């Protein structure tokens, strides 16, 4: 195996040590590691492992479970629930929304202001890093990035911290956005080549959105791409003026996917600002609520596709851009699929962003006048937030949300959790020059939730499972063992991905709060489930 | 904004087991409810803008007296260039609400020098204000900024735009509300109990939630006519019924007529479980309401004093 040679070579360059992540691993779909947020760059959350499979899944047993704790480490006034909307001083609790990394038998994961390394064989803590108390939002942290023996974590006060994976000691930290401007950072950094791709968040003060590439050794900025254009740049015509664009936000909350052959990084951007008072930002508001393809070496945009032109409902397009190598009309195609918060499922050609199909995820959508020739929903101005309220489905949380879907190449089906909800959207700022959210929405109820299995070729639902007591966006993992794992009602559940038959479940202390992952360790396939503050690892006993 | 799905109504206010992890935005929502109840309806019909609402003053922990004085001083000395709400006037004064001077200010440390000395290079004159007056202006500015960035302090505008007569007709006609409800019976006094905005949320989705219609409010306690009931049909044909405690794909629990707790394992739909939700009609109706229906109904219901 070349690993030894590669390791030696990397030693020679001083980049990596034996305990670290072999960079070539990132370019594969590894089975003995989970080296990046989505397991691999495709964001399919599909594993080719089949030691655990539909014939033995009923024997899946708990190997270990561990509960993680952390001291309160937010300052009074910190906003745990999303920047400036949160409850001051609310008690912090460990809520793990990070998809762990598993490299060389060690699990690496995070919660806001915390990072851990844990022995994947036993669940015992190796080290626990705590970031200094700060007033940033502790809404969530999606996980760590890894490059060689270095880990990278974003913090509530918008720093990127580099940690030594062996010791958990801080190597350096750099500020990636100004927390005083209400930037707060939750994304898992994605490592592509020698780039740390770091998104940012925070949308309460109309701060401009961007994504940056940072040097893995120093944290120096390699490039920065603004999600809204400046004067003279393409897309500025979709704003009344540069001032509106500069305050148009479009944050990069959630990590994206990457095609090494095309050398393109794909990610979605968040809502435009002011969020629910659109009168000062007439136009499509590019590149907010948009799927963007960037060259990770240059930061130059190759193409874009905007699922929600002129969004007024907080429907970030940051849901996973899932890369599918598929066949459309008999021809092999490089595709990108996204189940969007706005209620629609989109498939585009990922070489050029050309639209292929748009289909509804739920049957309650009431905010559009249909689709345009490019497959984009046409917003109905009657459903913009209004002072007296507009009843809109889906609610602001969307038909689905950040929990990652899965695509299974064997079934050709895309698995996503959806919910049918309504909200009354109130505009509270009718000034010509609104600021901040400019409105609020309040839930008007919901008609349950479902797990959908969608045929990417048609956008049609092949099968669905309606949850007995509701459910919405949910974390998915599918495998070559003819299994689909997801959570509902504080259970981790295995479905037959071909037909939706339930094959196994285990009840947990909480609902899965991050994506389940799977990997081979010591010749045995492990399933790791994350629920709230606890991890559960399952194996098949022989 | 980063969120999760709204089936998760009430996540903060339910036990952790009900799965807090996915429920981020609902955390915000839960906070909204508390804030909304503090917020009076304005209904002024005036153009609404960000202002130092009482909710913003309270939440920002600024001295209300200083904010009040600062508001008046700003109006007299600063607003002609920076605008009445400090959002700036193109070509004159910059937007202060999003200004780092304001966002970063503590105790006037950042704001005092430019207000006292002016910024001659930018065409801003000295204010002529005393140090104490400057601190008051700084306090008001900080509240302006805080209010813009904190949705919980927003004030609802005029929700009562509907036609009460049409609402009444809908209540007794197409809406079929009178099938279950009576303006002189169960709904008597409804309009006195809630603000119009709270009422609008409540009648749309009357699942025992708080007035904001709200995501996140605690469920109503005690038995109520909104209680879900369930019938479990066992393999031998025997049925067990009662009030629903919890159901998922693997288990159903209920309290039977004697009050006893009953628990049944489910396996691929066996035993059969049939849940009856008395409020299902409200959910079904959500697919049919126009915004005019909604506003007319709210206008009618507020008249039920």
HADDOCK unambig.tbl for C-alpha pairs under 7 A between the chains (distance, minus, plus):
assign (segid A and resid 81 and name CA) (segid B and resid 24 and name CA) 6.44 0.50 0.50
assign (segid A and resid 81 and name CA) (segid B and resid 25 and name CA) 6.99 0.50 0.50
assign (segid A and resid 81 and name CA) (segid B and resid 27 and name CA) 5.78 0.50 0.50
assign (segid A and resid 81 and name CA) (segid B and resid 28 and name CA) 5.64 0.50 0.50
assign (segid A and resid 84 and name CA) (segid B and resid 149 and name CA) 5.66 0.50 0.50
assign (segid A and resid 84 and name CA) (segid B and resid 150 and name CA) 4.98 0.50 0.50
assign (segid A and resid 85 and name CA) (segid B and resid 28 and name CA) 5.99 0.50 0.50
assign (segid A and resid 85 and name CA) (segid B and resid 150 and name CA) 4.97 0.50 0.50
assign (segid A and resid 85 and name CA) (segid B and resid 151 and name CA) 5.64 0.50 0.50
assign (segid A and resid 85 and name CA) (segid B and resid 152 and name CA) 6.20 0.50 0.50
assign (segid A and resid 86 and name CA) (segid B and resid 28 and name CA) 5.69 0.50 0.50
assign (segid A and resid 86 and name CA) (segid B and resid 31 and name CA) 6.96 0.50 0.50
assign (segid A and resid 87 and name CA) (segid B and resid 31 and name CA) 6.45 0.50 0.50
assign (segid A and resid 95 and name CA) (segid B and resid 21 and name CA) 6.21 0.50 0.50
assign (segid A and resid 97 and name CA) (segid B and resid 21 and name CA) 6.94 0.50 0.50
assign (segid A and resid 139 and name CA) (segid B and resid 24 and name CA) 6.50 0.50 0.50
assign (segid A and resid 180 and name CA) (segid B and resid 103 and name CA) 6.32 0.50 0.50
assign (segid A and resid 180 and name CA) (segid B and resid 104 and name CA) 6.29 0.50 0.50
assign (segid A and resid 203 and name CA) (segid B and resid 1 and name CA) 6.06 0.50 0.50
assign (segid A and resid 204 and name CA) (segid B and resid 149 and name CA) 4.91 0.50 0.50
assign (segid A and resid 205 and name CA) (segid B and resid 98 and name CA) 6.77 0.50 0.50
assign (segid A and resid 205 and name CA) (segid B and resid 149 and name CA) 5.40 0.50 0.50
assign (segid A and resid 270 and name CA) (segid B and resid 1 and name CA) 6.72 0.50 0.50
assign (segid A and resid 271 and name CA) (segid B and resid 1 and name CA) 6.58 0.50 0.50
assign (segid A and resid 314 and name CA) (segid B and resid 1 and name CA) 6.06 0.50 0.50
assign (segid A and resid 316 and name CA) (segid B and resid 1 and name CA) 6.73 0.50 0.50
assign (segid A and resid 364 and name CA) (segid B and resid 287 and name CA) 6.77 0.50 0.50
assign (segid A and resid 387 and name CA) (segid B and resid 157 and name CA) 5.43 0.50 0.50
assign (segid A and resid 387 and name CA) (segid B and resid 158 and name CA) 6.20 0.50 0.50
assign (segid A and resid 387 and name CA) (segid B and resid 159 and name CA) 6.43 0.50 0.50
assign (segid A and resid 388 and name CA) (segid B and resid 157 and name CA) 6.90 0.50 0.50
assign (segid A and resid 388 and name CA) (segid B and resid 158 and name CA) 5.84 0.50 0.50
assign (segid A and resid 388 and name CA) (segid B and resid 159 and name CA) 3.91 0.50 0.50
assign (segid A and resid 388 and name CA) (segid B and resid 160 and name CA) 6.77 0.50 0.50
assign (segid A and resid 388 and name CA) (segid B and resid 161 and name CA) 6.67 0.50 0.50
assign (segid A and resid 389 and name CA) (segid B and resid 159 and name CA) 6.97 0.50 0.50
assign (segid A and resid 390 and name CA) (segid B and resid 291 and name CA) 6.01 0.50 0.50
assign (segid A and resid 391 and name CA) (segid B and resid 291 and name CA) 6.22 0.50 0.50
assign (segid A and resid 395 and name CA) (segid B and resid 6 and name CA) 6.59 0.50 0.50
assign (segid A and resid 397 and name CA) (segid B and resid 3 and name CA) 5.68 0.50 0.50
assign (segid A and resid 397 and name CA) (segid B and resid 4 and name CA) 5.11 0.50 0.50
assign (segid A and resid 397 and name CA) (segid B and resid 5 and name CA) 4.50 0.50 0.50
assign (segid A and resid 397 and name CA) (segid B and resid 6 and name CA) 5.36 0.50 0.50
assign (segid A and resid 398 and name CA) (segid B and resid 5 and name CA) 5.86 0.50 0.50
assign (segid A and resid 399 and name CA) (segid B and resid 5 and name CA) 6.80 0.50 0.50
assign (segid A and resid 400 and name CA) (segid B and resid 5 and name CA) 5.98 0.50 0.50
assign (segid A and resid 401 and name CA) (segid B and resid 3 and name CA) 6.90 0.50 0.50
assign (segid A and resid 401 and name CA) (segid B and resid 4 and name CA) 5.27 0.50 0.50
assign (segid A and resid 401 and name CA) (segid B and resid 5 and name CA) 6.05 0.50 0.50
assign (segid A and resid 402 and name CA) (segid B and resid 4 and name CA) 6.75 0.50 0.50
assign (segid A and resid 419 and name CA) (segid B and resid 5 and name CA) 7.00 0.50 0.50
assign (segid A and resid 419 and name CA) (segid B and resid 7 and name CA) 6.35 0.50 0.50
assign (segid A and resid 421 and name CA) (segid B and resid 6 and name CA) 6.54 0.50 0.50
assign (segid A and resid 421 and name CA) (segid B and resid 7 and name CA) 6.81 0.50 0.50
assign (segid A and resid 428 and name CA) (segid B and resid 48 and name CA) 6.73 0.50 0.50
assign (segid A and resid 428 and name CA) (segid B and resid 154 and name CA) 6.64 0.50 0.50
assign (segid A and resid 428 and name CA) (segid B and resid 155 and name CA) 6.29 0.50 0.50
assign (segid A and resid 428 and name CA) (segid B and resid 156 and name CA) 5.54 0.50 0.50
assign (segid A and resid 428 and name CA) (segid B and resid 157 and name CA) 6.04 0.50 0.50
assign (segid A and resid 429 and name CA) (segid B and resid 48 and name CA) 5.19 0.50 0.50
assign (segid A and resid 429 and name CA) (segid B and resid 49 and name CA) 5.03 0.50 0.50
assign (segid A and resid 429 and name CA) (segid B and resid 50 and name CA) 6.81 0.50 0.50
assign (segid A and resid 430 and name CA) (segid B and resid 47 and name CA) 5.68 0.50 0.50
assign (segid A and resid 430 and name CA) (segid B and resid 48 and name CA) 5.30 0.50 0.50
assign (segid A and resid 430 and name CA) (segid B and resid 49 and name CA) 6.42 0.50 0.50
assign (segid A and resid 431 and name CA) (segid B and resid 47 and name CA) 5.91 0.50 0.50
assign (segid A and resid 431 and name CA) (segid B and resid 48 and name CA) 5.93 0.50 0.50
assign (segid A and resid 431 and name CA) (segid B and resid 49 and name CA) 5.37 0.50 0.50
assign (segid A and resid 434 and name CA) (segid B and resid 49 and name CA) 6.95 0.50 0.50
assign (segid A and resid 435 and name CA) (segid B and resid 148 and name CA) 6.03 0.50 0.50
assign (segid A and resid 436 and name CA) (segid B and resid 148 and name CA) 5.09 0.50 0.50
assign (segid A and resid 436 and name CA) (segid B and resid 149 and name CA) 5.36 0.50 0.50
assign (segid A and resid 437 and name CA) (segid B and resid 151 and name CA) 6.63 0.50 0.50
assign (segid A and resid 440 and name CA) (segid B and resid 151 and name CA) 6.80 0.50 0.50
assign (segid A and resid 442 and name CA) (segid B and resid 212 and name CA) 6.33 0.50 0.50
assign (segid A and resid 442 and name CA) (segid B and resid 213 and name CA) 5.69 0.50 0.50
assign (segid A and resid 442 and name CA) (segid B and resid 214 and name CA) 5.50 0.50 0.50
assign (segid A and resid 442 and name CA) (segid B and resid 215 and name CA) 6.43 0.50 0.50
assign (segid A and resid 443 and name CA) (segid B and resid 213 and name CA) 5.80 0.50 0.50
assign (segid A and resid 443 and name CA) (segid B and resid 214 and name CA) 5.41 0.50 0.50
assign (segid A and resid 443 and name CA) (segid B and resid 215 and name CA) 5.39 0.50 0.50
assign (segid A and resid 444 and name CA) (segid B and resid 201 and name CA) 6.20 0.50 0.50
assign (segid A and resid 444 and name CA) (segid B and resid 204 and name CA) 5.77 0.50 0.50
assign (segid A and resid 444 and name CA) (segid B and resid 205 and name CA) 5.13 0.50 0.50
assign (segid A and resid 444 and name CA) (segid B and resid 213 and name CA) 6.15 0.50 0.50
assign (segid A and resid 445 and name CA) (segid B and resid 205 and name CA) 5.44 0.50 0.50
assign (segid A and resid 445 and name CA) (segid B and resid 283 and name CA) 6.73 0.50 0.50
assign (segid A and resid 446 and name CA) (segid B and resid 7 and name CA) 6.26 0.50 0.50
assign (segid A and resid 446 and name CA) (segid B and resid 283 and name CA) 6.60 0.50 0.50
assign (segid A and resid 447 and name CA) (segid B and resid 283 and name CA) 6.22 0.50 0.50
assign (segid A and resid 448 and name CA) (segid B and resid 7 and name CA) 6.98 0.50 0.50
assign (segid A and resid 468 and name CA) (segid B and resid 247 and name CA) 6.49 0.50 0.50
assign (segid A and resid 468 and name CA) (segid B and resid 248 and name CA) 5.42 0.50 0.50
assign (segid A and resid 468 and name CA) (segid B and resid 249 and name CA) 6.49 0.50 0.50
assign (segid A and resid 469 and name CA) (segid B and resid 247 and name CA) 6.30 0.50 0.50
assign (segid A and resid 469 and name CA) (segid B and resid 248 and name CA) 6.25 0.50 0.50
assign (segid A and resid 470 and name CA) (segid B and resid 7 and name CA) 6.53 0.50 0.50
assign (segid A and resid 471 and name CA) (segid B and resid 7 and name CA) 6.02 0.50 0.50
assign (segid A and resid 472 and name CA) (segid B and resid 5 and name CA) 5.75 0.50 0.50
assign (segid A and resid 472 and name CA) (segid B and resid 7 and name CA) 6.02 0.50 0.50
assign (segid A and resid 473 and name CA) (segid B and resid 5 and name CA) 5.95 0.50 0.50
assign (segid A and resid 489 and name CA) (segid B and resid 18 and name CA) 6.93 0.50 0.50
assign (segid A and resid 489 and name CA) (segid B and resid 248 and name CA) 6.14 0.50 0.50
assign (segid A and resid 490 and name CA) (segid B and resid 17 and name CA) 6.60 0.50 0.50
assign (segid A and resid 490 and name CA) (segid B and resid 18 and name CA) 6.88 0.50 0.50
assign (segid A and resid 490 and name CA) (segid B and resid 19 and name CA) 6.59 0.50 0.50
assign (segid A and resid 509 and name CA) (segid B and resid 17 and name CA) 5.78 0.50 0.50
assign (segid A and resid 510 and name CA) (segid B and resid 16 and name CA) 6.56 0.50 0.50
assign (segid A and resid 510 and name CA) (segid B and resid 17 and name CA) 4.54 0.50 0.50
assign (segid A and resid 510 and name CA) (segid B and resid 18 and name CA) 6.55 0.50 0.50
assign (segid A and resid 510 and name CA) (segid B and resid 19 and name CA) 5.09 0.50 0.50
assign (segid A and resid 511 and name CA) (segid B and resid 17 and name CA) 6.94 0.50 0.50
assign (segid A and resid 511 and name CA) (segid B and resid 18 and name CA) 6.96 0.50 0.50
assign (segid A and resid 511 and name CA) (segid B and resid 19 and name CA) 4.63 0.50 0.50
assign (segid A and resid 511 and name CA) (segid B and resid 21 and name CA) 6.95 0.50 0.50
assign (segid A and resid 513 and name CA) (segid B and resid 21 and name CA) 4.67 0.50 0.50
assign (segid A and resid 513 and name CA) (segid B and resid 22 and name CA) 5.78 0.50 0.50
assign (segid A and resid 532 and name CA) (segid B and resid 21 and name CA) 5.58 0.50 0.50
